[in-house]
Amino acid sequence: MKPFSVVVGGANMDLLGLAQEALKPHTSNPGKVSSSPGGVGRNIAENLARLGQTCMLMAPIGNDTNGAFLKHHCQQLGIQTQCMVVLEGESTSTYLSIVSDTGEMQIAIADMALIDQFGSAQLQAFLPQLKGASIVVLDANLSPDCLAFLVNSLPDQLFFVDTVSVYKATRVVPFLSRIHSIKPNLLEAQAMAGTDFGPHPSNAQLMQLATWFMEQGVKHLYLSLGAKGLLFCDVNQCFIMTPSVSVNTSDIVNSNGAGDAMMAAIVNAWMQGNDSHERARAALACAHVAMASEATINPHLTPQLLLQALKENPCSITPLI
């Protein structure tokens, strides 16, 4: 059987408001409003499918039109959906975000109560698929009880975790010793570690933060540093991978999907047997591809486009140890 990954997490409808001009508070703003399939887990699964990986999505959906649409859309992409669970009498999750004219997300509201009802009762039946996967990707929208069930039921599995948000990231802390690879941003990582180095930490402070994750038992840390790039750390090395040419703000259409694309690229590169430098480069290149699209997931993403982005966006490496 071909190696495959399982993504366990959220699937929802994304409502996006994209401003045409600088946002003005307390009044209506001209722009474009669109809807599309979303959810961190589902987004990672879509990116993986577009990169040619065999991927199974385990996510709850409501017994409604949005839920049916999400499942059908996943099937069209080639995502395996037999483990998507319909929760009767519930509404499918919805995520509303407002993005500035420069492509930066300004505020969002997540209606994700559905995923709190998703856990061992539904996942018990899927343990054979979870045990057979090469990698299990978790998003931190999952409830603490759900995370505990998965970690305790799959002692030999490689868990790759997307921390989602500052609010959700801390629920992952009790399970860090079982996490193979984790991808927080700077705010999420500091919330988890209980540090406050501000938005521009020194390399020494970044090294301190990375060391904390290693001490908790994390095998691989991929710390997103925004425009500065990506910090990678394991027990043998720690470095910052930085784009050699700064990303032009005019090239950023929508940064919403960058983190999901980055996580998918890390999983894809691991499945291909790539080394840490190659995985970090792929993560930055895939995020770049995502930010060039108005949609959260770039519909043009392919393995060939990722290779092109890798060639067109060289990086430099700064060793920290």
N, C-alpha and C positions, 0 to 999 in steps of 0.2 A: 504493500500500500504506500502511495506517495506520502512523504512527510507533510503534516499539516499543523496549523496552529488553531487554538480556540481562543476567542475573545469573549470575556464575560463582562458585561457592563450595560450601559444605557443605550436605548434607542428612542429617539424622539423626533418631533417635527421642529425644525428651526425656523423662527420668524426673524428676518433680518431687516433692520432699517438702516439704509446707507445715506448719510447726509451729502448734499451737493455742495454745501458751503460750511464755513465754520459754525459749529453748533451753538445755538443761543438757548440758554436755559429758560424754563417757565413759559415757553411759547412753542407753537408748531414750527417745524423746520422743513424746507423743501428737500426732497430726496426720492429714493426708490425703496419700496418695500417688497420683499420676496419671501417665499417659503420653500424649504427644501428638507430632505431627510437629514437628521442629525443625531446627536448623542455621541459622547466620547468613544464608547466602545464600538458603536456602529460605524463611526467615522474611521477609526483605526482599521476595522474590518474592510471597509470600502477601499481605503488606500492600499491595504495588503492585496486585495483582489485585483486592483488595477496594476499592481506591481507583479502580478502573475503568481502569487502565492495561493495555495489551497487553504481556505480559512472557513471556520465554523463560528457562527455568532450565537451566543446564549444571552438573550435579553428578554425582559418582559415588555409586552405591548398590551394595550387595552382592546376590548372587544368593540372596536369602532372603526370608522372609515380611515382615520389616520394610521391605526395599527395595521389594517389590511394593506394600505398603500405602502407602508414601510417594509412589510414582509415581501410584497411583490417586487418592490424596487431592489431589495437585496438579492432576490432570486435572479432578476435580470442581470445583475452584476456578476453572478456566479458565486456569491456567498452562500454557503450551506446554511439553511434556515430551519432544519428539522428540530433544532433545540431552542427556537424562539417560542416563548410561552405566552399564551393569551390568558390574561387575568380577567375573569368574567365580572361584569358590572363596573369596570374601571375605565378611566380615560387614559389614552396614550400621553406620555410625557411631552411637554412643550418647553422650548427654550427661546426666549425673546432677547435679542441683543441690538444695541444701537452703536453704529460704527461711524466715526468721524469722516470728514472729507479727505483726511490723510490716511485712512485705512486702519486706524487704531480703534479697538473696541473701547467704548466709554462707560457703558453700564449694561448689565444684563440681568434678567430675572429668569430663574430656573424653576419650573413647575415639575418637580421630579419625585413627588410623593409615591408614585407607582413603584419605583425601584426599591423602596423600603420594604415592600411586601414580597420581594423576590429573594429566595434563599434556599435553605436545605430542602424544604418541601418540594420545590421544583427541580433542584439540581441533583438530588439523590439519584434520580433515574438516568442522569447523564454522566455518571462517574466513569463508565467505560470509555466514553469519548474523551473525557478530561484526562484520564490516565494514558490514553493512546496518543495524545498530542505531543508534538516535539516541544512546544511552548504553550503556556497558558498566559494570556494577557488579561490583566485586571484593571478596571478603572475605579477610582476611589469614590465614585457615586454609589458603589455597593455598600450595603449596611455593614457595620462591624460584625454582626452575627453571620452574615453571608461570607465575609472575608475569613472569619475564623473557621467556618465549616470547610471552605475550600482548602485553606492551608493545612488543617488537621486531617482532611480526607486524602490529601495528595502529597504525602511526605517526600516523594522522590521527584516531584514535578519542578520544572524551571518556571518561576513566576516573573513576568515582566510587568511592571506597574506604572501606570500613568496617574499622577497625583491630583489632576483635574483642577483644583483650586486651593487657595489658602484654607478655606473653611473645611474642605474635605480631606486635605492632605494629612492632617493629624491623626485621622482614624487608622492610617496605615502603620503608625509608629509601633504598636505592639507586635507587628508581624515582620519587622525589618530583618530579623535574623533568618527568615525563610525566603526573602526576596533576592532573586538573582540580579535583576536589573531594574533600576528605578529612574524615572525622568521627571524631576520637579523643575520648576523655575526658581529663581532666586528667592522670591517671597515665600513660596511654598516650602522650600528647603529650610529657610530660617525659622518658619513657624514650627516645623517638625523638630528642629534642633534646639529651639528656645533661644536663638541668638538674635541680635539686632545690629547688624553691621551696616544698615542703611542700603540705599540703592547702588552705591559704588564702592563695594568692599575692595580692600587691597588683595593682592595675590596671597599674602600671608593669611589673611582672614578667610579667603576662599579655601586655602589648604586646610585651615582649621575646621571649616565646615565639612569639607570632603572627608577629613579624618574621622569626624563624628559618625558619618554614615558607615565607614568601614568598621568602626568599633562596634556598631550595632549589628554587624554581620552581613550587611549588603555586599554582594560580590562586585557589582558594577554600578557606578553612579554616572548618569548623564545629566549634568546640571546646565539647564538652558540659561544663557546669560544675555539674551536679547541680541542687540546689535554687536555685542562683543564676541558672540559665538557660543561655544559649548565647552564645558569642562567635563573631561572624562577622568574617572579615578577607579583603580582597583588596588589590590594589595601590592602590586609591583610597580605601578606607574601612576602619575597624575599629570595631566597636561590640559592646556586650553587650545582649542581649535578655533581660529579666527578667520573669517573671510578676508582674503588679501585686498579686496576692493569693497569698500563700504557699500551697503545696499542703499541705493538712491530712494528717498522717500516717495518719489513720483512713481517708482516701480511697485510700491506696495498698494495693492487694491483692497485687500481684506486680510488682516492678520489672524482672523478667528481660527482658521484651520491649521495654522503652522505647527502647533504642538502635537496635534493628532497625526499629521504627516510625518513629523520627526519621529514619533514613537513607532509608526509603521515601518519607517526606513530602518530603524534600529533592529526591529524584529526580522525584517526582510534580509538585512545584511548578516545577522546572526545565522539565519537559516541557510544562507549561502556560504557560511564558513569564513566570512571576512574578519580581518583583524581589527583591533580597537581603532586605529587611525582611519581605516576604511569605513567603519561603522559611524564614526563621528562625522566624517566628510559627507557620507550619504545622508545622515540626519539633517545637516545644514542645507544640503542641496535640495532635499525633498521639501523642507520648510520654505525654501526660496520659491520653488515651483508652486507651492500652495498659496503663498502671498501674492502671486501674480494673477490670481483668479478671483473674480467677484464672488463665485460660489465658495463655500467652506471647503469643499473637496474639488480640486482642480479636475474637471472632466477630461482633460487631455493627458493626465498622468499615465505614463507607460514606463516599462523598464528602459526603453530607448530614450524617452524624454529625461529620465533621471540621469542616465549616462551623459546626455548632452549637458545637463545642468552641472554635473560634476566637472566636465571639461571647461565649461565657461565660467565657473566660480571657484578658482583655486583658493586654497587656505594656507595659513601659516600656523606653526605649532610652537607654543611656549611651554616648555617643561616646567612643572612646579616641584618635582622631585627627580 
